[in-house]
């Protein structure tokens, strides 16, 4: 039995780990490399033959964990993808979105190559490849024993990261009646978040593949409700619009949940909330379909007749025509837009319409790169360039950083230390720089055996 690391080694994208048991090959996640990681890794170089893989065990739907699955099917993978039901449904949206983005990027790249004697590029896959792949997704619930082979079982535990996310326990038959257990965390969620349960703890395994995204960071303890309510009241009482760019999956639903609380309690009145993203609209409906995955607090609201992801004044924009109408909205509206703060797409139009107005504001809810428009706004720049036009910034700029979906250093350590016995070996992945180094030092100081694998490193998994 051996384990080979094909991605997310000393970086945070491209999660993919190959487990070989006798003559069976199991891929733990099959993610895309993204952003800066594409400088070092290529998504079309797989380092494994898809035809030889028997199973893909998928921890969750984020494309840095799922995004190469359609490519594997396109290149001959004939096995099964094992995941939770919400993960399959979310992949239907996220992988098709990834396909569209790839095709757009490929189109514009080929335009720039035209007439230069350079070979045209092809996108990794298209929406038809996604549809084909989804036919081979097999879904299971948490805590259900999944028999892959007579000597291989899988159990999903709630990871608390996004809807349907799973910590994957892989049990392999050893000598006699004993089993070797490998735990792959996928991404471990932050605790005490709205909608989702906390990550399941007190597990037990012989070997552990552990994420370390925030292995050197502590999330600030803030009252997100009080902060958001203060911002919303500030803008609504001034008859302005509040623009909130955020992720379609997870963060959008958390903000809707909080806004529902304000509106149902009467703390905020007379405002409209627009979700200007067909992707976020579809994902929110998937959340509403799988209420059994919600935490006790969200379930209690539903039992009382309060749908926490739907309220009077909430509008979902599902096509471009609806989006154009929102550009005309002048006051007392909250507009949630998918994605980051960048020059292009729907967010640019909303910023151009509202940043020059002192009664309006933008709320940034995620990290902004040094050269990004979001970073320039946070630094107080009075002018920014959008779609070639200089825009004067008179509106207010707010920042909330208490909505992370990843456990911080303390959360990761508390999760590991809750295990009934120390694993024989911990493989740290999905982290870079100080985050992975700092968390390694923390674990070693507590007498854990830690390995930071390099790309394509292979390790035997043996119990003496």
C-alpha positions as CSV (number, residue, x, y, z in Angstrom):
1,X,0.0,0.0,0.0
2,X,1.4,3.4,-1.0
3,X,0.4,7.0,-1.2
4,X,1.6,9.5,-3.9
5,X,1.1,13.2,-3.8
6,X,0.0,14.7,-7.2
7,X,-1.1,18.2,-6.0
8,X,-1.6,20.7,-3.2
9,X,2.0,20.0,-2.0
10,X,3.4,23.2,-0.5
11,X,0.6,25.1,-2.3
12,X,-3.2,25.4,-1.9
13,X,-4.6,24.3,-5.2
14,X,-4.6,21.1,-7.3
15,X,-5.5,18.7,-4.5
16,X,-5.0,15.1,-5.7
17,X,-3.5,12.2,-3.8
18,X,-3.1,8.7,-5.3
19,X,-3.7,5.7,-2.9
20,X,-2.6,2.3,-4.3
21,X,-3.9,-0.8,-2.5
22,X,-2.9,-4.1,-4.1
23,X,-4.1,-3.7,-7.7
24,X,-6.6,-0.9,-7.0
25,X,-5.9,2.8,-7.5
26,X,-7.9,5.4,-5.6
27,X,-7.6,9.2,-6.2
28,X,-8.4,11.4,-3.2
29,X,-9.7,14.5,-4.9
30,X,-8.9,15.6,-8.5
31,X,-8.5,19.4,-8.4
32,X,-7.4,22.2,-10.7
33,X,-4.2,24.2,-10.1
34,X,-5.2,27.9,-10.0
35,X,-3.7,31.4,-9.8
36,X,0.0,31.5,-8.9
37,X,0.3,27.8,-8.7
38,X,-0.1,27.6,-12.5
39,X,3.4,29.1,-12.8
40,X,4.8,25.8,-11.4
41,X,2.2,23.2,-12.4
42,X,0.1,22.5,-15.5
43,X,-3.5,21.2,-15.4
44,X,-3.0,19.1,-18.5
45,X,0.0,17.2,-17.2
46,X,-1.7,14.6,-14.9
47,X,1.2,12.4,-13.8
48,X,-1.2,9.4,-13.8
49,X,-3.1,7.6,-16.5
50,X,-6.9,8.2,-15.9
51,X,-7.6,4.7,-17.4
52,X,-5.8,3.1,-14.5
53,X,-7.8,4.8,-11.8
54,X,-10.6,2.8,-10.2
55,X,-12.2,5.4,-7.9
56,X,-12.1,9.1,-7.2
57,X,-13.1,9.8,-3.6
58,X,-14.2,13.5,-3.6
59,X,-14.1,15.5,-0.4
60,X,-16.1,18.5,-1.7
61,X,-17.1,20.5,-4.7
62,X,-14.6,23.4,-4.8
63,X,-12.8,23.2,-8.1
64,X,-9.3,23.2,-6.6
65,X,-10.5,19.7,-5.4
66,X,-12.9,18.6,-8.1
67,X,-11.9,20.6,-11.2
68,X,-10.0,18.0,-13.2
69,X,-12.6,15.3,-12.9
70,X,-14.2,16.0,-16.3
71,X,-10.8,15.9,-17.9
72,X,-10.1,12.5,-16.4
73,X,-13.4,11.2,-18.0
74,X,-12.5,12.8,-21.3
75,X,-9.1,11.0,-21.2
76,X,-10.5,7.6,-20.5
77,X,-11.4,7.3,-16.8
78,X,-14.2,4.7,-16.4
79,X,-14.4,4.4,-12.7
80,X,-16.7,5.9,-10.1
81,X,-16.7,9.2,-8.3
82,X,-17.7,8.8,-4.6
83,X,-19.1,11.8,-2.8
84,X,-22.0,13.2,-0.8
85,X,-25.2,14.2,-2.6
86,X,-24.8,18.0,-2.2
87,X,-21.3,17.7,-3.5
88,X,-22.5,16.1,-6.7
89,X,-25.2,18.8,-7.2
90,X,-22.8,21.6,-6.5
91,X,-20.3,20.1,-8.9
92,X,-22.9,20.3,-11.6
93,X,-22.8,24.1,-11.2
94,X,-19.2,24.7,-10.4
95,X,-17.7,22.4,-13.0
96,X,-19.9,23.8,-15.8
97,X,-18.8,27.3,-14.7
98,X,-15.2,26.2,-14.8
99,X,-15.7,24.8,-18.3
100,X,-17.2,28.2,-19.5
101,X,-14.3,30.1,-17.9
102,X,-11.7,27.9,-19.5
103,X,-13.3,28.2,-22.9
104,X,-13.5,32.0,-22.7
105,X,-9.8,32.2,-21.6
106,X,-8.8,29.8,-24.3
107,X,-10.7,31.9,-26.9
108,X,-9.0,35.2,-25.9
109,X,-5.6,33.5,-25.7
110,X,-6.0,32.1,-29.2
111,X,-7.0,35.6,-30.5
112,X,-3.7,36.9,-29.1
113,X,-1.7,34.1,-30.8
114,X,-3.4,34.5,-34.1
115,X,-1.0,35.2,-37.0
116,X,2.1,34.6,-34.7
117,X,2.7,31.1,-35.9
118,X,1.9,29.7,-32.5
119,X,-0.2,26.6,-32.0
120,X,-3.8,27.3,-30.9
121,X,-4.8,26.0,-27.4
122,X,-7.7,23.8,-26.5
123,X,-9.7,24.1,-23.3
124,X,-9.4,21.2,-20.8
125,X,-13.0,20.2,-21.2
126,X,-16.5,21.6,-22.1
127,X,-19.9,21.4,-20.5
128,X,-20.7,18.1,-22.4
129,X,-17.7,16.5,-20.6
130,X,-19.1,17.7,-17.3
131,X,-22.5,16.1,-18.0
132,X,-20.8,12.9,-19.0
133,X,-18.7,12.9,-15.8
134,X,-21.7,13.6,-13.5
135,X,-23.4,10.3,-14.7
136,X,-20.7,8.4,-12.8
137,X,-21.0,10.3,-9.5
138,X,-22.3,7.9,-6.8
139,X,-23.6,9.6,-3.6
140,X,-23.6,8.7,0.0
141,X,-24.5,10.3,3.4
142,X,-22.3,11.1,6.4
143,X,-21.3,8.1,8.6
144,X,-22.4,5.6,6.0
145,X,-20.1,2.7,5.4
146,X,-19.2,2.5,1.7
147,X,-17.8,-0.8,0.4
148,X,-15.5,-0.1,-2.6
149,X,-13.9,-3.5,-2.6
150,X,-13.9,-6.4,-0.1
151,X,-10.8,-5.0,1.4
152,X,-11.5,-1.2,1.0
153,X,-14.1,0.9,2.7
154,X,-14.9,4.6,2.9
155,X,-16.8,6.6,5.5
156,X,-17.6,10.3,5.1
157,X,-17.6,12.6,8.2
158,X,-18.9,16.2,8.2
159,X,-16.0,18.6,7.5
160,X,-18.0,21.8,8.1
161,X,-16.3,23.6,5.3
162,X,-19.0,24.0,2.7
163,X,-22.4,22.2,2.1
164,X,-21.7,18.5,1.8
165,X,-18.0,18.7,2.5
166,X,-16.5,15.5,3.9
167,X,-13.5,14.3,5.9
168,X,-12.8,11.0,4.2
169,X,-11.9,7.9,6.2
170,X,-10.4,5.1,4.1
171,X,-10.2,1.7,5.7
172,X,-7.9,-1.0,4.2
173,X,-8.0,-4.6,5.3
174,X,-4.8,-5.6,7.0
175,X,-3.7,-9.1,8.2
176,X,-6.4,-11.1,9.9
177,X,-9.4,-9.0,10.9
178,X,-7.6,-5.7,11.5
179,X,-8.0,-2.6,9.3
180,X,-5.5,0.2,8.5
181,X,-7.2,3.6,8.5
182,X,-6.1,6.6,6.4
183,X,-7.9,9.9,7.1
184,X,-8.0,12.6,4.4
185,X,-9.4,15.8,5.8
186,X,-10.1,17.7,2.5
187,X,-10.7,21.2,3.9
188,X,-11.6,21.5,7.6
189,X,-14.2,24.2,8.3
190,X,-14.1,27.1,10.7
191,X,-16.1,26.6,13.9
192,X,-19.3,28.4,15.0
193,X,-20.3,29.5,11.5
194,X,-23.9,30.0,10.3
195,X,-25.8,27.2,8.5
196,X,-23.2,24.5,8.7
197,X,-22.2,22.1,11.6
198,X,-18.8,22.3,13.1
199,X,-16.3,19.7,11.8
200,X,-16.7,16.3,13.3
201,X,-13.9,15.6,15.8
202,X,-12.5,12.8,17.9
203,X,-11.8,10.5,14.9
204,X,-9.1,7.9,14.9
205,X,-6.7,6.9,12.1
206,X,-3.3,5.4,11.5
207,X,-2.3,7.9,8.9
208,X,-3.6,11.5,8.3
209,X,-3.5,13.7,5.3
210,X,-4.2,17.2,6.8
211,X,-4.8,20.6,5.2
212,X,-2.8,23.6,6.6
213,X,-4.3,26.6,4.7
214,X,-4.2,28.8,7.8
215,X,-1.5,27.0,9.8
216,X,0.1,30.3,10.8
217,X,-3.0,32.5,11.2
218,X,-5.6,33.1,13.9
219,X,-9.0,34.4,12.8
220,X,-10.0,37.5,14.7
221,X,-12.8,37.0,17.1
222,X,-15.5,39.4,15.9
223,X,-19.2,39.7,16.1
224,X,-20.0,39.4,12.4
225,X,-23.7,40.2,13.0
226,X,-23.0,43.5,14.8
227,X,-20.5,44.5,12.2
228,X,-22.7,43.7,9.2
229,X,-25.8,45.3,10.8
230,X,-23.8,48.5,11.5
231,X,-22.7,48.7,7.8
232,X,-26.1,47.9,6.4
233,X,-27.9,50.5,8.7
234,X,-25.3,53.1,7.8
235,X,-25.9,52.8,4.0
236,X,-29.7,52.1,4.1
237,X,-30.4,55.1,6.4
238,X,-28.5,57.3,4.0
239,X,-30.6,56.0,1.1
240,X,-27.6,54.5,-0.7
241,X,-26.7,51.1,-2.2
242,X,-24.4,48.6,-0.6
243,X,-22.3,46.4,-3.0
244,X,-21.0,43.1,-1.6
245,X,-18.7,41.1,-3.9
246,X,-18.3,37.6,-2.5
247,X,-18.0,33.9,-3.3
248,X,-21.1,32.2,-4.9
249,X,-20.7,29.2,-2.7
250,X,-20.7,29.6,1.1
251,X,-20.2,33.2,1.7
252,X,-23.2,34.4,-0.3
253,X,-25.5,32.1,1.7
254,X,-24.0,33.2,5.0
255,X,-24.6,36.8,4.2
256,X,-28.2,36.0,3.1
257,X,-28.7,34.2,6.4
258,X,-27.5,37.2,8.4
259,X,-29.6,39.6,6.4
260,X,-32.6,37.4,6.9
261,X,-32.0,37.8,10.7
262,X,-32.0,41.6,10.4
263,X,-35.1,41.8,8.2
264,X,-37.2,39.2,10.1
265,X,-36.4,40.9,13.4
266,X,-37.3,44.4,12.0
267,X,-33.7,45.8,12.6
268,X,-33.5,46.6,8.9
269,X,-36.6,47.7,7.0
270,X,-37.6,48.7,3.5
271,X,-34.6,47.5,1.6
272,X,-34.2,45.1,-1.3
273,X,-31.5,42.5,-1.6
274,X,-30.4,41.4,-5.1
275,X,-28.2,38.4,-5.7
276,X,-26.7,39.4,-9.1
277,X,-25.3,36.0,-10.0
278,X,-27.0,33.1,-11.8
279,X,-24.4,30.8,-10.2
280,X,-25.1,32.0,-6.7
281,X,-28.8,31.8,-7.3
282,X,-28.6,28.1,-8.3
283,X,-26.3,27.3,-5.4
284,X,-28.6,28.9,-2.9
285,X,-31.5,26.7,-4.2
286,X,-29.3,23.6,-3.6
287,X,-28.7,24.8,0.0
288,X,-32.5,25.0,0.5
289,X,-32.9,21.5,-0.9
290,X,-30.5,20.0,1.6
291,X,-31.7,21.5,4.9
292,X,-30.9,18.2,6.6
293,X,-27.2,19.2,6.3
294,X,-27.8,22.5,8.3
295,X,-26.9,23.0,11.9
296,X,-29.4,22.9,14.8
297,X,-29.9,26.7,14.8
298,X,-30.8,26.9,11.1
299,X,-33.1,23.8,11.4
300,X,-34.9,25.4,14.4
301,X,-35.6,28.5,12.2
302,X,-37.1,26.3,9.5
303,X,-39.2,24.4,12.0
304,X,-40.7,27.8,13.1
305,X,-41.5,28.7,9.5
306,X,-38.6,31.0,8.9
307,X,-36.7,30.0,5.8
308,X,-33.3,31.6,6.6
309,X,-32.3,31.7,2.9
310,X,-35.5,33.4,1.6
311,X,-37.3,36.6,2.8
312,X,-39.4,39.4,1.5
313,X,-37.3,41.7,-0.6
314,X,-34.8,39.1,-1.7
315,X,-34.4,38.8,-5.5
316,X,-32.3,36.4,-7.5
317,X,-31.1,37.5,-10.8
318,X,-30.9,34.6,-13.1
319,X,-30.0,36.2,-16.5
320,X,-28.2,39.2,-18.0
321,X,-31.4,41.1,-18.6
322,X,-32.3,41.0,-14.9
323,X,-28.7,42.2,-14.1
324,X,-29.0,45.2,-16.3
325,X,-32.2,46.3,-14.5
326,X,-30.3,46.4,-11.2
327,X,-27.8,48.9,-12.7
328,X,-30.7,51.4,-12.5
329,X,-31.4,50.8,-8.8
330,X,-30.5,54.0,-7.0
331,X,-31.2,53.6,-3.3
332,X,-31.9,51.3,-0.3
333,X,-30.6,48.2,-2.0
334,X,-28.0,45.5,-1.1
335,X,-26.4,44.0,-4.2
336,X,-24.5,40.8,-3.7
337,X,-22.2,40.0,-6.7
338,X,-20.3,36.8,-7.3
339,X,-16.6,36.7,-7.3
340,X,-13.9,39.2,-6.3
341,X,-13.3,42.9,-6.9
342,X,-11.9,43.0,-10.4
343,X,-12.0,45.0,-13.6
344,X,-14.7,43.3,-15.7
345,X,-18.1,41.7,-15.5
346,X,-21.0,42.6,-13.4
347,X,-19.0,43.9,-10.4
348,X,-17.4,46.6,-12.6
349,X,-20.7,48.0,-13.6
350,X,-22.0,48.1,-10.0
351,X,-18.8,49.8,-8.8
352,X,-19.0,52.4,-11.7
353,X,-22.6,53.2,-10.8
354,X,-22.2,53.5,-7.0
355,X,-18.6,54.4,-6.0
356,X,-18.9,58.0,-7.2
357,X,-21.9,58.4,-4.8
358,X,-21.1,59.3,-1.2
359,X,-24.2,57.7,0.1
360,X,-23.2,54.3,-1.3
361,X,-20.7,51.7,-0.2
362,X,-18.8,48.5,-1.0
363,X,-18.2,45.8,1.5
364,X,-15.2,43.6,0.9
365,X,-15.3,40.1,2.6
366,X,-12.2,38.4,1.4
367,X,-8.4,38.8,1.0
368,X,-7.4,41.2,-1.8
369,X,-4.1,40.8,-3.7
370,X,-1.6,43.7,-3.7
371,X,-2.4,44.9,-7.2
372,X,-6.1,44.3,-7.1
373,X,-8.8,46.9,-7.3
374,X,-10.1,45.7,-4.0
375,X,-6.8,46.4,-2.3
376,X,-6.6,49.9,-3.8
377,X,-10.1,50.6,-2.4
378,X,-9.0,49.3,1.1
379,X,-5.9,51.6,0.9
380,X,-8.2,54.6,0.4
381,X,-7.4,55.4,-3.3
382,X,-9.7,58.2,-4.4
383,X,-9.6,57.2,-8.0
384,X,-9.6,53.7,-9.6
385,X,-9.7,52.6,-13.3
386,X,-12.6,50.4,-14.4
387,X,-13.0,49.3,-18.0
388,X,-10.6,52.0,-19.1
389,X,-12.5,54.8,-17.3
390,X,-11.2,56.7,-14.2
391,X,-13.8,56.5,-11.5
392,X,-13.9,58.9,-8.5
393,X,-14.3,57.0,-5.2
394,X,-16.7,59.0,-3.0
395,X,-18.5,56.0,-1.5
396,X,-17.6,54.2,1.7
397,X,-15.4,51.1,1.7
398,X,-15.9,48.5,4.4
399,X,-14.0,45.3,5.2
400,X,-15.1,42.1,7.1
401,X,-12.6,39.3,7.6
402,X,-14.5,37.0,10.0
403,X,-16.2,34.8,7.4
404,X,-13.5,32.3,6.5
405,X,-14.6,28.8,5.7
406,X,-11.2,27.3,6.8
407,X,-10.1,26.4,10.3
408,X,-7.3,28.6,11.6
409,X,-4.1,27.4,13.4
410,X,-6.0,26.8,16.7
411,X,-8.9,25.2,15.0
412,X,-6.6,22.8,13.1
413,X,-4.6,21.9,16.2
414,X,-7.8,21.4,18.3
415,X,-9.1,19.1,15.6
416,X,-5.9,17.0,15.4
417,X,-5.5,16.9,19.2
418,X,-9.1,15.6,19.6
419,X,-8.0,12.3,17.9
420,X,-8.1,9.4,20.4
421,X,-4.5,8.5,19.6
422,X,-1.8,10.2,17.7
423,X,-1.6,9.1,14.1
424,X,1.6,7.2,13.1
425,X,2.3,9.8,10.5
426,X,0.7,13.2,9.4
427,X,1.2,14.4,5.8
428,X,0.7,18.2,5.7
429,X,-0.8,19.5,2.4
430,X,-2.9,22.4,1.1
431,X,-0.6,25.0,2.7
432,X,2.3,27.2,1.7
433,X,5.1,29.2,3.1
434,X,4.8,30.2,6.7
435,X,1.4,28.5,7.1
436,X,2.7,25.0,6.5
437,X,6.0,25.6,8.2
438,X,4.5,27.1,11.4
439,X,1.9,24.4,11.7
440,X,4.6,21.7,11.2
441,X,6.6,23.2,14.1
442,X,3.5,23.3,16.3
443,X,2.7,19.6,15.7
444,X,6.3,18.5,16.1
445,X,6.5,20.4,19.4
446,X,3.6,18.2,20.6
447,X,5.5,15.1,19.4
448,X,3.6,14.3,16.2
449,X,5.4,12.7,13.4
450,X,5.0,15.2,10.5
451,X,6.0,15.0,6.8
452,X,5.6,17.8,4.3
453,X,5.5,15.9,0.9
454,X,7.0,17.4,-2.2
455,X,5.2,17.1,-5.6
456,X,5.2,13.4,-6.8
457,X,6.6,12.1,-3.5
458,X,5.5,8.6,-2.7
459,X,5.3,6.9,0.7
460,X,4.6,3.3,1.8
461,X,1.8,3.0,4.4
462,X,2.9,0.2,6.6
463,X,2.0,-0.8,10.2
464,X,4.6,-3.1,11.8
